[in-house]
């Protein structure tokens, strides 16, 4: 099969080592004679998988002993509800920044459970920038932000300093660069972009925040229940966590400093071509351009379908923009090699010559 360059926004490209290990485990998991997808999640062999995945998260992010790590289901979208159910008590207000579709959905869900103050929003310019210079009231129950906006292609490269509990959705840029994870009270991330396949969600919670959690929530939506049961209160996403473990092994072997160098090189290569090529234009404020999701459009929209067809012929996959915004989007997640980005740049240059 010809090599496919995978720019999909998620489920996304994975390191080959994780795919190879998964194929082997589907045949015979850890010498059990059973497939990974039929083995008991209570077996010692599989419990070791969850334990290693949790430890890898702690190691990679240099988390202190103040944090719990758990793998849940329901994607980041379920966290939009679990967070206010657990951490937004009556009479308190939660602060949110609205930087895109998923941040907006988090706001919408939180409003079902209590008072929400949208402290800043970039909706006025179609989410093409990250709001700055807003105040965070000291009396908030928590402050919520989204570090990378997959659909619109913006990214936070620094986080606000606040004494308010800081919660962040890092679904599409976690493990892509070094950052101080210990400044957060909670981090959550759907696995299907930088960490593994669809089916599990990473949640990291500071113990001091967990102590404030509302105990009167349904059992399946109670963070403490899942943590006390080691991600196994109910049957976990066995396959997804296994692939996450192998992806996390790969990330740890690279190191976040090297991962940032790798990701910055890919993003710089593509943004440089977008800025140079008269057929294309970026859609995001330059200082807020995401390294994970590069959004751009053709200056002549009539050429869009022709360009996408040309890309398909060149084995460039997943470049059509999200249905809500259109245009083009190239997702450059950790496992995407720079050779794939170069193939896209070459296609853009060839398309320019053919249509100049």
DRENKENU-179193 format. One record per residue (C-alpha): residue number from 1; residue in one letter; x, y, z. Coordinates in steps of 0.02 Angstrom, whole numbers. Example, Ala and Ser with C-alpha at 12.3 -4.5 7.8 and 13.67 -1.06 7.14 Angstrom:
<tidrens>
<tidren 1 a <615 -225 390>>
<tidren 2 s <684 -53 357>>
</tidrens>
This chain:
<tidrens>
<tidren 1 x <0 0 0>>
<tidren 2 x <64 174 -42>>
<tidren 3 x <107 282 109>>
<tidren 4 x <-38 390 164>>
<tidren 5 x <7 555 245>>
<tidren 6 x <-122 570 385>>
<tidren 7 x <-173 748 430>>
<tidren 8 x <-336 696 513>>
<tidren 9 x <-390 797 666>>
<tidren 10 x <-444 641 759>>
<tidren 11 x <-445 497 774>>
<tidren 12 x <-270 540 722>>
<tidren 13 x <-103 468 674>>
<tidren 14 x <-15 359 802>>
<tidren 15 x <168 306 820>>
<tidren 16 x <206 146 725>>
<tidren 17 x <271 63 883>>
<tidren 18 x <99 80 964>>
<tidren 19 x <12 8 810>>
<tidren 20 x <133 -138 799>>
<tidren 21 x <112 -179 984>>
<tidren 22 x <-77 -171 965>>
<tidren 23 x <-78 -291 817>>
<tidren 24 x <25 -416 916>>
<tidren 25 x <-85 -398 1071>>
<tidren 26 x <-243 -426 970>>
<tidren 27 x <-172 -598 928>>
<tidren 28 x <-97 -643 1096>>
<tidren 29 x <-94 -519 1239>>
<tidren 30 x <55 -532 1356>>
<tidren 31 x <73 -720 1331>>
<tidren 32 x <-103 -757 1395>>
<tidren 33 x <-156 -846 1236>>
<tidren 34 x <-303 -724 1230>>
<tidren 35 x <-332 -572 1123>>
<tidren 36 x <-317 -403 1209>>
<tidren 37 x <-500 -371 1170>>
<tidren 38 x <-558 -531 1255>>
<tidren 39 x <-445 -537 1407>>
<tidren 40 x <-517 -495 1579>>
<tidren 41 x <-483 -316 1631>>
<tidren 42 x <-460 -387 1807>>
<tidren 43 x <-316 -499 1754>>
<tidren 44 x <-146 -457 1827>>
<tidren 45 x <-80 -435 1650>>
<tidren 46 x <-206 -299 1609>>
<tidren 47 x <-199 -215 1779>>
<tidren 48 x <-13 -192 1743>>
<tidren 49 x <-59 -97 1583>>
<tidren 50 x <-166 30 1676>>
<tidren 51 x <-37 49 1813>>
<tidren 52 x <101 83 1687>>
<tidren 53 x <-5 206 1587>>
<tidren 54 x <-43 305 1745>>
<tidren 55 x <140 307 1796>>
<tidren 56 x <196 361 1623>>
<tidren 57 x <79 512 1632>>
<tidren 58 x <153 559 1800>>
<tidren 59 x <331 537 1738>>
<tidren 60 x <311 632 1575>>
<tidren 61 x <225 781 1657>>
<tidren 62 x <333 777 1814>>
<tidren 63 x <176 775 1921>>
<tidren 64 x <199 792 2107>>
<tidren 65 x <124 670 2231>>
<tidren 66 x <-23 791 2248>>
<tidren 67 x <-106 723 2090>>
<tidren 68 x <-219 578 2044>>
<tidren 69 x <-225 508 1867>>
<tidren 70 x <-374 412 1799>>
<tidren 71 x <-437 349 1630>>
<tidren 72 x <-623 376 1599>>
<tidren 73 x <-746 358 1456>>
<tidren 74 x <-864 480 1371>>
<tidren 75 x <-731 587 1291>>
<tidren 76 x <-690 766 1340>>
<tidren 77 x <-874 805 1308>>
<tidren 78 x <-929 710 1464>>
<tidren 79 x <-804 812 1564>>
<tidren 80 x <-901 968 1515>>
<tidren 81 x <-1038 902 1630>>
<tidren 82 x <-935 810 1761>>
<tidren 83 x <-832 964 1804>>
<tidren 84 x <-977 1078 1856>>
<tidren 85 x <-1071 933 1936>>
<tidren 86 x <-922 899 2048>>
<tidren 87 x <-844 1070 2071>>
<tidren 88 x <-976 1206 2049>>
<tidren 89 x <-1073 1220 2213>>
<tidren 90 x <-1232 1319 2236>>
<tidren 91 x <-1199 1504 2263>>
<tidren 92 x <-1031 1501 2173>>
<tidren 93 x <-983 1551 1996>>
<tidren 94 x <-867 1466 1872>>
<tidren 95 x <-761 1566 1750>>
<tidren 96 x <-737 1513 1569>>
<tidren 97 x <-647 1579 1416>>
<tidren 98 x <-736 1543 1252>>
<tidren 99 x <-608 1511 1115>>
<tidren 100 x <-701 1394 998>>
<tidren 101 x <-832 1260 974>>
<tidren 102 x <-775 1145 1114>>
<tidren 103 x <-746 1285 1237>>
<tidren 104 x <-919 1350 1193>>
<tidren 105 x <-995 1180 1225>>
<tidren 106 x <-909 1172 1393>>
<tidren 107 x <-990 1340 1436>>
<tidren 108 x <-1160 1280 1378>>
<tidren 109 x <-1153 1122 1484>>
<tidren 110 x <-1089 1211 1639>>
<tidren 111 x <-1236 1332 1634>>
<tidren 112 x <-1352 1184 1664>>
<tidren 113 x <-1276 1160 1837>>
<tidren 114 x <-1240 1334 1902>>
<tidren 115 x <-1185 1512 1870>>
<tidren 116 x <-1056 1539 1734>>
<tidren 117 x <-958 1697 1696>>
<tidren 118 x <-884 1700 1520>>
<tidren 119 x <-733 1808 1559>>
<tidren 120 x <-676 1827 1379>>
<tidren 121 x <-722 1765 1205>>
<tidren 122 x <-650 1771 1030>>
<tidren 123 x <-817 1734 948>>
<tidren 124 x <-824 1914 881>>
<tidren 125 x <-689 1870 754>>
<tidren 126 x <-740 1691 718>>
<tidren 127 x <-621 1624 852>>
<tidren 128 x <-469 1678 753>>
<tidren 129 x <-370 1735 906>>
<tidren 130 x <-344 1699 1091>>
<tidren 131 x <-419 1830 1209>>
<tidren 132 x <-292 1916 1321>>
<tidren 133 x <-287 2041 1464>>
<tidren 134 x <-445 1984 1552>>
<tidren 135 x <-465 1977 1740>>
<tidren 136 x <-501 1817 1838>>
<tidren 137 x <-607 1856 1993>>
<tidren 138 x <-534 1781 2152>>
<tidren 139 x <-702 1714 2211>>
<tidren 140 x <-732 1591 2067>>
<tidren 141 x <-761 1407 2104>>
<tidren 142 x <-640 1371 1962>>
<tidren 143 x <-572 1442 1799>>
<tidren 144 x <-585 1339 1639>>
<tidren 145 x <-489 1360 1477>>
<tidren 146 x <-455 1259 1319>>
<tidren 147 x <-271 1252 1274>>
<tidren 148 x <-290 1212 1089>>
<tidren 149 x <-441 1243 978>>
<tidren 150 x <-444 1102 851>>
<tidren 151 x <-578 1172 736>>
<tidren 152 x <-514 1351 725>>
<tidren 153 x <-327 1324 742>>
<tidren 154 x <-278 1430 892>>
<tidren 155 x <-170 1380 1041>>
<tidren 156 x <-127 1449 1213>>
<tidren 157 x <62 1455 1235>>
<tidren 158 x <51 1524 1412>>
<tidren 159 x <-79 1505 1548>>
<tidren 160 x <-151 1633 1669>>
<tidren 161 x <-80 1647 1843>>
<tidren 162 x <-220 1636 1970>>
<tidren 163 x <-258 1574 2144>>
<tidren 164 x <-424 1507 2079>>
<tidren 165 x <-427 1319 2039>>
<tidren 166 x <-364 1306 1860>>
<tidren 167 x <-444 1176 1745>>
<tidren 168 x <-392 1148 1565>>
<tidren 169 x <-454 1045 1418>>
<tidren 170 x <-293 988 1332>>
<tidren 171 x <-371 863 1214>>
<tidren 172 x <-274 912 1059>>
<tidren 173 x <-104 973 1121>>
<tidren 174 x <-64 874 1278>>
<tidren 175 x <112 799 1274>>
<tidren 176 x <159 910 1126>>
<tidren 177 x <277 1025 1224>>
<tidren 178 x <343 1054 1400>>
<tidren 179 x <231 1149 1521>>
<tidren 180 x <209 1160 1709>>
<tidren 181 x <72 1033 1741>>
<tidren 182 x <83 1066 1927>>
<tidren 183 x <6 1239 1907>>
<tidren 184 x <-160 1157 1860>>
<tidren 185 x <-291 1087 1977>>
<tidren 186 x <-363 979 1839>>
<tidren 187 x <-313 931 1662>>
<tidren 188 x <-418 823 1547>>
<tidren 189 x <-393 761 1370>>
<tidren 190 x <-482 647 1249>>
<tidren 191 x <-354 519 1193>>
<tidren 192 x <-389 518 1006>>
<tidren 193 x <-272 655 951>>
<tidren 194 x <-101 650 1034>>
<tidren 195 x <-114 501 1150>>
<tidren 196 x <-206 353 1076>>
<tidren 197 x <-366 296 990>>
<tidren 198 x <-542 353 1028>>
<tidren 199 x <-623 274 1180>>
<tidren 200 x <-537 340 1335>>
<tidren 201 x <-508 508 1417>>
<tidren 202 x <-362 556 1527>>
<tidren 203 x <-406 652 1686>>
<tidren 204 x <-277 724 1804>>
<tidren 205 x <-343 799 1967>>
<tidren 206 x <-256 883 2113>>
<tidren 207 x <-303 802 2277>>
<tidren 208 x <-347 970 2356>>
<tidren 209 x <-478 1000 2221>>
<tidren 210 x <-544 824 2240>>
<tidren 211 x <-575 858 2424>>
<tidren 212 x <-697 997 2374>>
<tidren 213 x <-798 886 2257>>
<tidren 214 x <-985 869 2277>>
<tidren 215 x <-1023 696 2347>>
<tidren 216 x <-1203 699 2289>>
<tidren 217 x <-1179 659 2106>>
<tidren 218 x <-1220 497 2015>>
<tidren 219 x <-1090 364 2050>>
<tidren 220 x <-1027 352 1871>>
<tidren 221 x <-999 541 1869>>
<tidren 222 x <-905 547 2034>>
<tidren 223 x <-718 571 2010>>
<tidren 224 x <-674 500 2181>>
<tidren 225 x <-763 336 2141>>
<tidren 226 x <-660 312 1982>>
<tidren 227 x <-497 359 2068>>
<tidren 228 x <-530 245 2217>>
<tidren 229 x <-561 103 2094>>
<tidren 230 x <-406 134 1989>>
<tidren 231 x <-500 174 1826>>
<tidren 232 x <-595 10 1847>>
<tidren 233 x <-758 52 1933>>
<tidren 234 x <-837 -11 1772>>
<tidren 235 x <-755 -104 1628>>
<tidren 236 x <-628 19 1556>>
<tidren 237 x <-587 47 1373>>
<tidren 238 x <-464 -97 1373>>
<tidren 239 x <-395 -76 1197>>
<tidren 240 x <-385 114 1202>>
<tidren 241 x <-288 119 1366>>
<tidren 242 x <-168 -14 1301>>
<tidren 243 x <-129 92 1146>>
<tidren 244 x <-112 246 1256>>
<tidren 245 x <16 154 1361>>
<tidren 246 x <123 116 1208>>
<tidren 247 x <103 293 1140>>
<tidren 248 x <154 362 1310>>
<tidren 249 x <307 249 1308>>
<tidren 250 x <354 327 1141>>
<tidren 251 x <323 504 1205>>
<tidren 252 x <430 471 1360>>
<tidren 253 x <571 402 1252>>
<tidren 254 x <567 564 1150>>
<tidren 255 x <545 685 1294>>
<tidren 256 x <434 839 1288>>
<tidren 257 x <579 956 1247>>
<tidren 258 x <622 855 1091>>
<tidren 259 x <437 838 1050>>
<tidren 260 x <419 1027 1050>>
<tidren 261 x <567 1048 934>>
<tidren 262 x <491 918 817>>
<tidren 263 x <318 998 821>>
<tidren 264 x <382 1175 800>>
<tidren 265 x <485 1124 647>>
<tidren 266 x <331 1046 566>>
<tidren 267 x <220 1196 601>>
<tidren 268 x <352 1322 545>>
<tidren 269 x <376 1228 382>>
<tidren 270 x <191 1233 339>>
<tidren 271 x <155 1410 399>>
<tidren 272 x <303 1475 300>>
<tidren 273 x <231 1400 142>>
<tidren 274 x <56 1467 178>>
<tidren 275 x <127 1642 200>>
<tidren 276 x <234 1629 43>>
<tidren 277 x <111 1546 -76>>
<tidren 278 x <-11 1670 -157>>
<tidren 279 x <-143 1533 -175>>
<tidren 280 x <-161 1510 14>>
<tidren 281 x <-192 1617 166>>
<tidren 282 x <-197 1578 352>>
<tidren 283 x <-353 1613 455>>
<tidren 284 x <-279 1641 629>>
<tidren 285 x <-186 1784 714>>
<tidren 286 x <-1 1748 690>>
<tidren 287 x <42 1748 875>>
<tidren 288 x <-96 1622 914>>
<tidren 289 x <-66 1498 773>>
<tidren 290 x <-82 1320 834>>
<tidren 291 x <62 1199 806>>
<tidren 292 x <-62 1056 811>>
<tidren 293 x <-199 1114 692>>
<tidren 294 x <-152 1227 546>>
<tidren 295 x <-304 1313 470>>
<tidren 296 x <-295 1397 301>>
<tidren 297 x <-399 1433 146>>
<tidren 298 x <-371 1457 -39>>
<tidren 299 x <-376 1638 -97>>
<tidren 300 x <-486 1576 -239>>
<tidren 301 x <-619 1467 -156>>
<tidren 302 x <-665 1393 -326>>
<tidren 303 x <-500 1299 -323>>
<tidren 304 x <-532 1212 -157>>
<tidren 305 x <-608 1052 -224>>
<tidren 306 x <-474 1040 -357>>
<tidren 307 x <-338 1057 -225>>
<tidren 308 x <-416 926 -113>>
<tidren 309 x <-428 807 -261>>
<tidren 310 x <-246 842 -302>>
<tidren 311 x <-199 805 -121>>
<tidren 312 x <-290 640 -127>>
<tidren 313 x <-192 591 -282>>
<tidren 314 x <-34 631 -184>>
<tidren 315 x <-90 520 -38>>
<tidren 316 x <-121 672 73>>
<tidren 317 x <-271 629 183>>
<tidren 318 x <-382 723 306>>
<tidren 319 x <-355 901 245>>
<tidren 320 x <-535 958 226>>
<tidren 321 x <-580 1086 359>>
<tidren 322 x <-711 1052 492>>
<tidren 323 x <-887 1056 422>>
<tidren 324 x <-930 1207 530>>
<tidren 325 x <-792 1319 459>>
<tidren 326 x <-741 1244 292>>
<tidren 327 x <-574 1281 211>>
<tidren 328 x <-423 1171 246>>
<tidren 329 x <-347 1102 405>>
<tidren 330 x <-186 1005 428>>
<tidren 331 x <-169 923 598>>
<tidren 332 x <14 900 643>>
<tidren 333 x <2 790 797>>
<tidren 334 x <154 715 882>>
<tidren 335 x <167 557 778>>
<tidren 336 x <157 645 608>>
<tidren 337 x <331 644 531>>
<tidren 338 x <402 803 454>>
<tidren 339 x <414 709 289>>
<tidren 340 x <224 713 280>>
<tidren 341 x <224 901 304>>
<tidren 342 x <355 918 168>>
<tidren 343 x <245 815 52>>
<tidren 344 x <102 937 84>>
<tidren 345 x <214 1087 53>>
<tidren 346 x <275 1008 -110>>
<tidren 347 x <94 982 -164>>
<tidren 348 x <52 1164 -125>>
<tidren 349 x <198 1223 -230>>
<tidren 350 x <156 1108 -374>>
<tidren 351 x <-26 1164 -367>>
<tidren 352 x <33 1345 -370>>
<tidren 353 x <133 1315 -530>>
<tidren 354 x <-15 1230 -612>>
<tidren 355 x <-137 1369 -567>>
<tidren 356 x <-33 1528 -573>>
</tidrens>
